[in-house]
Amino acid sequence: MSDGSPSKVGTYLLFAAFGGGCSWFATSLAFMEIPIYQRSFGLDLSNRLAIGYNLGTIPCWLVVRSKQKWLWFLLGTQVCSVLMLCAAIPGSPFFSERLLVFSQFLGGFVGYAAQFAAVPFLMNFENELVGAFWTGDSATSVLAALVALAQRPQRKTPRFGLLPYFAFCGLPVVLLSAVALAVIQHTNVGRLADLNDDDKKRKSRTTIEEAAVLIVQKKDADSTKVPPATSCRLRDDADTDDDDQDSVYTYDSSQQNSTWFVWHNRRTWQLAAVVFWSQFADWGMGDSIYPYACARGVGAIESCEMWTNELSLAFQFGGIALASKITLNAADLRRTLWLPTYVYTALFAALVAMAVSHGDDGEPDSPREESGRKQQSAFHFDDRLVVAVMATLRFLGPFIRNVVPRLIQPSYPRSLHELMPVFYGSVGILGNVLGSATATALIRLAIL
């Protein structure tokens, strides 16, 4: 950076402040208050709020061909979502499930649209600043969790109400995000220089490009279906067998064959599968089914839900922060991507088993509304197990999900840097929507 520019830490914090209010903040605020809302609207409110924010995917197509002006529109929409939460409080004429769901619709639109507006915008900046954006989003969610911890929404009489919580915790964060965006656009701090030769001058802060072996080959047009091209070999999972042709991905050096490079690149589909699964299991189904797991454990439902939300956001912050700083090696992603994905899958299976566990009469268990405790299940587990499983899921899911954007800059030609976040964002939306639909079907069929 030139003299007078913010320090490296200052730049990271600036982008984190931008991400703090320009993604999932409004949905995090609402889910922190689930114990209060459920006293009026029932146990399946969490599922209905999840449906609300997933409906936010519908207008996202407007943002696919994004410009920077959409970032300001998203921040304005976030303000509207928080203001609706301020209005939908007990005793207010606006206190209704419909308004809460519509607020989540707006918040979900902002969260999903950030994939199509903010991430392509960030592809023009240093690699770790993409992670800084998502770290900021998670950090403000942790802030919301800490304030809720002091509020104690699981109690029948919280220390303070919903209006102070949303007004003093929600609005300042979004306004700070707007200030950070203005500074970024005005100063262009952290922006990459215009590169004529991506492979030589890319300023990624990971070691992934060190694992990418660039081989320039001249191919006879008659001997291959692919036009003469610059070949980029990314060695998958420490596979050093030069005869493995599936590991060789080719794109045209003139960038005319970019789409061929994407769709015939095995790594593209591997990462897409990770994105889909992380969204389907954790957020798509997880947000809807964890109250049912709490309802079937041994302990108080509202306490289980509160601690699940609190620790989940704290662990989510840890996962995203780690993903933004960890050194990645494309030649061996076993420990940094695949092992976490396998553990994540096993824990999700455990969460589903707890949520659908039946009592001795073969019927799903229900909470005892007056005492806040549950009937016994076919197998016994403590509420703390639900909290631990959800917290770990919320560490691993965001971690593997946020490793993927950091693989875009070093793995694809510069001409694809704005396309690939849109592609992976679309896959993530599909996973979220299908996961929410699956959970809704399980609830409607009385399986949960």
VOSEVO-905574 format. One record per residue (C-alpha): residue number from 1; residue in three letters; x, y, z. Coordinates in steps of 0.5 Angstrom, whole numbers, plus 500, padded with zeros to 3 digits. Layout:
BEGIN
R    n  res   px   py   pz
R  NUM  ALA    X    Y    Z
...
REM end
This chain:
BEGIN
R    n  res   px   py   pz
R    1  MET  500  500  500
R    2  SER  502  507  499
R    3  ASP  504  512  504
R    4  GLY  498  515  508
R    5  SER  494  508  507
R    6  PRO  491  505  512
R    7  SER  495  499  515
R    8  LYS  494  492  514
R    9  VAL  490  491  520
R   10  GLY  486  497  519
R   11  THR  484  495  512
R   12  TYR  482  488  514
R   13  LEU  477  492  520
R   14  LEU  474  497  515
R   15  PHE  472  491  510
R   16  ALA  470  487  516
R   17  ALA  465  493  518
R   18  PHE  463  493  511
R   19  GLY  461  486  512
R   20  GLY  458  487  519
R   21  GLY  451  490  516
R   22  CYS  451  488  509
R   23  SER  449  481  510
R   24  TRP  445  476  515
R   25  PHE  445  481  521
R   26  ALA  438  482  521
R   27  THR  436  475  521
R   28  SER  441  474  526
R   29  LEU  438  479  530
R   30  ALA  431  476  530
R   31  PHE  433  469  531
R   32  MET  436  471  538
R   33  GLU  429  473  540
R   34  ILE  426  466  538
R   35  PRO  425  464  545
R   36  ILE  420  471  546
R   37  TYR  417  470  540
R   38  GLN  415  463  541
R   39  ARG  411  464  547
R   40  SER  406  468  542
R   41  PHE  407  464  536
R   42  GLY  409  457  537
R   43  LEU  415  452  536
R   44  ASP  415  452  529
R   45  LEU  416  459  528
R   46  SER  423  458  527
R   47  ASN  421  454  521
R   48  ARG  417  460  518
R   49  LEU  422  465  519
R   50  ALA  427  460  515
R   51  ILE  422  460  510
R   52  GLY  421  468  510
R   53  TYR  429  469  509
R   54  ASN  429  463  504
R   55  LEU  423  467  500
R   56  GLY  429  473  499
R   57  THR  432  469  494
R   58  ILE  426  471  489
R   59  PRO  428  478  488
R   60  CYS  436  476  488
R   61  TRP  436  475  480
R   62  LEU  435  483  480
R   63  VAL  442  483  483
R   64  VAL  446  478  479
R   65  ARG  449  483  474
R   66  SER  451  487  479
R   67  LYS  453  494  480
R   68  GLN  456  498  486
R   69  LYS  450  501  487
R   70  TRP  446  495  489
R   71  LEU  451  495  495
R   72  TRP  447  501  497
R   73  PHE  440  499  496
R   74  LEU  442  492  500
R   75  LEU  444  497  506
R   76  GLY  437  501  505
R   77  THR  434  494  505
R   78  GLN  437  492  511
R   79  VAL  435  498  515
R   80  CYS  428  497  513
R   81  SER  428  490  516
R   82  VAL  431  492  522
R   83  LEU  426  498  523
R   84  MET  420  492  522
R   85  LEU  423  488  528
R   86  CYS  423  494  532
R   87  ALA  416  495  530
R   88  ALA  414  488  531
R   89  ILE  414  488  539
R   90  PRO  409  485  544
R   91  GLY  403  490  545
R   92  SER  404  494  539
R   93  PRO  399  493  533
R   94  PHE  404  491  529
R   95  PHE  406  485  533
R   96  SER  404  479  528
R   97  GLU  408  473  525
R   98  ARG  407  476  518
R   99  LEU  411  482  519
R  100  LEU  416  478  523
R  101  VAL  416  473  516
R  102  PHE  416  479  512
R  103  SER  422  482  516
R  104  GLN  426  476  515
R  105  PHE  424  476  507
R  106  LEU  428  483  507
R  107  GLY  434  480  511
R  108  GLY  434  474  507
R  109  PHE  434  478  501
R  110  VAL  440  482  503
R  111  GLY  444  476  506
R  112  TYR  443  472  499
R  113  ALA  444  478  495
R  114  ALA  451  480  498
R  115  GLN  453  473  494
R  116  PHE  452  477  488
R  117  ALA  453  484  489
R  118  ALA  458  484  495
R  119  VAL  463  478  493
R  120  PRO  464  480  486
R  121  PHE  465  487  488
R  122  LEU  471  484  493
R  123  MET  474  480  488
R  124  ASN  477  486  485
R  125  PHE  481  487  492
R  126  GLU  486  483  496
R  127  ASN  484  476  497
R  128  GLU  484  476  505
R  129  LEU  479  482  504
R  130  VAL  473  477  502
R  131  GLY  474  473  508
R  132  ALA  474  480  512
R  133  PHE  467  481  509
R  134  TRP  464  475  512
R  135  THR  468  475  518
R  136  GLY  465  482  520
R  137  ASP  458  479  518
R  138  SER  459  474  523
R  139  ALA  462  478  528
R  140  THR  456  483  529
R  141  SER  452  477  530
R  142  VAL  456  475  536
R  143  LEU  455  482  538
R  144  ALA  448  481  537
R  145  ALA  448  474  541
R  146  LEU  452  478  547
R  147  VAL  447  483  548
R  148  ALA  442  478  548
R  149  LEU  446  474  553
R  150  ALA  445  480  557
R  151  GLN  438  481  556
R  152  ARG  436  473  557
R  153  PRO  430  472  553
R  154  GLN  429  465  555
R  155  ARG  426  468  562
R  156  LYS  419  470  562
R  157  THR  421  477  564
R  158  PRO  428  479  560
R  159  ARG  432  484  563
R  160  PHE  430  489  557
R  161  GLY  425  489  551
R  162  LEU  425  488  544
R  163  LEU  425  495  542
R  164  PRO  432  497  546
R  165  TYR  435  491  543
R  166  PHE  434  492  536
R  167  ALA  434  500  536
R  168  PHE  441  500  540
R  169  CYS  444  493  537
R  170  GLY  441  493  530
R  171  LEU  441  500  527
R  172  PRO  448  503  529
R  173  VAL  451  496  526
R  174  VAL  448  498  519
R  175  LEU  450  505  519
R  176  LEU  457  503  521
R  177  SER  457  499  515
R  178  ALA  455  504  510
R  179  VAL  460  509  513
R  180  ALA  465  503  511
R  181  LEU  463  502  504
R  182  ALA  463  510  503
R  183  VAL  471  510  505
R  184  ILE  472  503  501
R  185  GLN  469  506  495
R  186  HIS  472  513  496
R  187  THR  480  511  497
R  188  ASN  480  504  494
R  189  VAL  484  501  499
R  190  GLY  486  494  498
R  191  ARG  484  494  491
R  192  LEU  488  490  486
R  193  ALA  492  493  481
R  194  ASP  490  492  473
R  195  LEU  493  486  471
R  196  ASN  495  484  464
R  197  ASP  498  477  466
R  198  ASP  494  474  472
R  199  ASP  499  468  473
R  200  LYS  505  473  474
R  201  LYS  502  479  478
R  202  ARG  496  476  482
R  203  LYS  497  479  489
R  204  SER  493  473  493
R  205  ARG  495  472  500
R  206  THR  494  465  500
R  207  THR  499  459  498
R  208  ILE  494  456  493
R  209  GLU  498  459  487
R  210  GLU  504  456  489
R  211  ALA  501  449  488
R  212  ALA  498  451  481
R  213  VAL  503  449  476
R  214  LEU  502  453  470
R  215  ILE  504  449  463
R  216  VAL  504  453  457
R  217  GLN  503  448  451
R  218  LYS  502  448  444
R  219  LYS  497  444  441
R  220  ASP  495  442  434
R  221  ALA  488  444  433
R  222  ASP  487  438  429
R  223  SER  489  433  435
R  224  THR  484  436  440
R  225  LYS  477  438  441
R  226  VAL  480  444  445
R  227  PRO  483  450  441
R  228  PRO  490  452  443
R  229  ALA  490  454  450
R  230  THR  494  455  456
R  231  SER  493  449  461
R  232  CYS  493  450  468
R  233  ARG  494  444  472
R  234  LEU  491  444  479
R  235  ARG  493  438  483
R  236  ASP  487  435  487
R  237  ASP  489  432  494
R  238  ALA  496  431  493
R  239  ASP  495  427  487
R  240  THR  502  427  483
R  241  ASP  500  422  478
R  242  ASP  501  426  471
R  243  ASP  497  421  468
R  244  ASP  491  423  471
R  245  GLN  488  427  466
R  246  ASP  482  429  470
R  247  SER  486  433  474
R  248  VAL  488  438  468
R  249  TYR  484  444  467
R  250  THR  485  448  461
R  251  TYR  483  455  459
R  252  ASP  484  459  453
R  253  SER  489  464  454
R  254  SER  486  469  450
R  255  GLN  480  468  455
R  256  GLN  475  466  450
R  257  ASN  475  459  452
R  258  SER  473  461  460
R  259  THR  466  457  460
R  260  TRP  469  451  457
R  261  PHE  475  452  463
R  262  VAL  469  452  468
R  263  TRP  464  447  466
R  264  HIS  470  442  465
R  265  ASN  474  443  471
R  266  ARG  473  438  476
R  267  ARG  475  442  482
R  268  THR  469  447  480
R  269  TRP  464  441  481
R  270  GLN  467  439  488
R  271  LEU  467  446  491
R  272  ALA  460  447  488
R  273  ALA  458  440  492
R  274  VAL  461  443  498
R  275  VAL  457  449  498
R  276  PHE  451  446  497
R  277  TRP  451  441  502
R  278  SER  454  446  507
R  279  GLN  448  451  506
R  280  PHE  443  445  505
R  281  ALA  445  442  512
R  282  ASP  446  447  517
R  283  TRP  442  453  515
R  284  GLY  437  450  510
R  285  MET  435  444  515
R  286  GLY  439  446  521
R  287  ASP  435  453  523
R  288  SER  428  449  522
R  289  ILE  430  443  526
R  290  TYR  434  444  532
R  291  PRO  428  447  536
R  292  TYR  425  440  536
R  293  ALA  432  437  538
R  294  CYS  432  441  544
R  295  ALA  424  439  545
R  296  ARG  426  432  546
R  297  GLY  432  433  550
R  298  VAL  433  433  558
R  299  GLY  432  440  560
R  300  ALA  429  446  559
R  301  ILE  427  448  552
R  302  GLU  428  456  552
R  303  SER  435  455  555
R  304  CYS  437  450  550
R  305  GLU  435  454  544
R  306  MET  438  461  547
R  307  TRP  445  457  548
R  308  THR  444  454  542
R  309  ASN  443  461  538
R  310  GLU  449  464  543
R  311  LEU  454  459  542
R  312  SER  452  458  535
R  313  LEU  454  465  533
R  314  ALA  460  465  537
R  315  PHE  463  458  533
R  316  GLN  460  461  527
R  317  PHE  465  467  528
R  318  GLY  471  463  529
R  319  GLY  470  458  523
R  320  ILE  469  464  518
R  321  ALA  475  468  522
R  322  LEU  479  462  521
R  323  ALA  477  461  514
R  324  SER  479  468  512
R  325  LYS  486  467  515
R  326  ILE  488  460  514
R  327  THR  494  458  509
R  328  LEU  491  454  503
R  329  ASN  494  449  499
R  330  ALA  491  446  493
R  331  ALA  495  440  492
R  332  ASP  492  438  499
R  333  LEU  485  440  501
R  334  ARG  484  434  505
R  335  ARG  485  437  512
R  336  THR  483  444  510
R  337  LEU  476  442  506
R  338  TRP  475  435  506
R  339  LEU  476  432  513
R  340  PRO  472  438  516
R  341  THR  466  436  511
R  342  TYR  466  429  513
R  343  VAL  466  431  520
R  344  TYR  460  436  519
R  345  THR  456  431  515
R  346  ALA  457  426  521
R  347  LEU  454  431  526
R  348  PHE  448  433  522
R  349  ALA  446  426  522
R  350  ALA  446  426  529
R  351  LEU  442  433  529
R  352  VAL  437  429  525
R  353  ALA  437  423  529
R  354  MET  436  427  536
R  355  ALA  430  432  532
R  356  VAL  426  426  530
R  357  SER  427  421  536
R  358  HIS  421  418  538
R  359  GLY  418  416  545
R  360  ASP  416  409  547
R  361  ASP  409  410  544
R  362  GLY  412  411  538
R  363  GLU  410  418  537
R  364  PRO  414  424  537
R  365  ASP  415  427  543
R  366  SER  412  434  545
R  367  PRO  415  439  550
R  368  ARG  411  440  557
R  369  GLU  408  447  555
R  370  GLU  408  449  563
R  371  SER  414  447  566
R  372  GLY  418  447  559
R  373  ARG  421  440  560
R  374  LYS  420  434  556
R  375  GLN  418  427  555
R  376  GLN  423  422  555
R  377  SER  425  419  548
R  378  ALA  427  412  545
R  379  PHE  434  414  547
R  380  HIS  436  419  552
R  381  PHE  440  425  551
R  382  ASP  442  432  555
R  383  ASP  440  439  552
R  384  ARG  447  440  552
R  385  LEU  449  435  547
R  386  VAL  444  439  542
R  387  VAL  448  445  544
R  388  ALA  455  442  542
R  389  VAL  453  439  536
R  390  MET  449  445  533
R  391  ALA  455  450  535
R  392  THR  460  445  532
R  393  LEU  456  445  526
R  394  ARG  456  452  526
R  395  PHE  463  452  526
R  396  LEU  465  447  521
R  397  GLY  459  450  516
R  398  PRO  461  457  515
R  399  PHE  469  455  515
R  400  ILE  468  450  509
R  401  ARG  463  455  506
R  402  ASN  468  461  506
R  403  VAL  474  457  504
R  404  VAL  471  456  497
R  405  PRO  471  464  495
R  406  ARG  478  464  497
R  407  LEU  480  459  492
R  408  ILE  477  463  486
R  409  GLN  482  468  485
R  410  PRO  488  463  485
R  411  SER  484  458  481
R  412  TYR  481  461  475
R  413  PRO  482  467  470
R  414  ARG  481  474  472
R  415  SER  475  474  467
R  416  LEU  472  469  471
R  417  HIS  473  472  478
R  418  GLU  466  476  478
R  419  LEU  462  470  475
R  420  MET  464  464  480
R  421  PRO  462  468  486
R  422  VAL  455  468  482
R  423  PHE  455  461  481
R  424  TYR  457  459  488
R  425  GLY  452  463  491
R  426  SER  447  460  486
R  427  VAL  449  453  488
R  428  GLY  448  456  496
R  429  ILE  441  459  495
R  430  LEU  439  452  492
R  431  GLY  442  448  498
R  432  ASN  438  453  503
R  433  VAL  432  453  499
R  434  LEU  432  445  498
R  435  GLY  434  444  506
R  436  SER  428  449  508
R  437  ALA  423  445  504
R  438  THR  425  439  506
R  439  ALA  425  441  514
R  440  THR  418  444  512
R  441  ALA  416  437  509
R  442  LEU  418  433  515
R  443  ILE  414  438  520
R  444  ARG  408  438  516
R  445  LEU  408  430  515
R  446  ALA  409  430  523
R  447  ILE  416  426  523
R  448  LEU  419  432  527
REM end
